[in-house]
């Protein structure tokens, strides 16, 4: 893969990772709820498909920026994997938001 393509992929992954971390500031959520939160927080401007979300969640779990456990879904007779922000994830989100603010000011 060319360097430019790798940089684009890294930028997109980093953006999605930041959106997931930001959505989890509101509290623990399962995958489908995270997709909906990103959509709501972006005022419908951003749509994330599940095929992109779950690799991002796995990246964030490996970095220990989020944690996950299986819990009973309210008003449902099934369990879902709920993700929550860790303290390391909060620090990472703050650092990434600072980078984005600098970039936005530069533009």
Buried (B, 14 or more C-beta within 10 A) or exposed (E): EEEEEEEEEEEEBBBBBBBBBBBBEEEBBBBEBBBEBBBEBBEEEBEBEEEBBEEBBEBBBEEEBBBBEEEEEEEEEEEBEBBEBBEEBBEBBEEBEEEEEEEEEEE
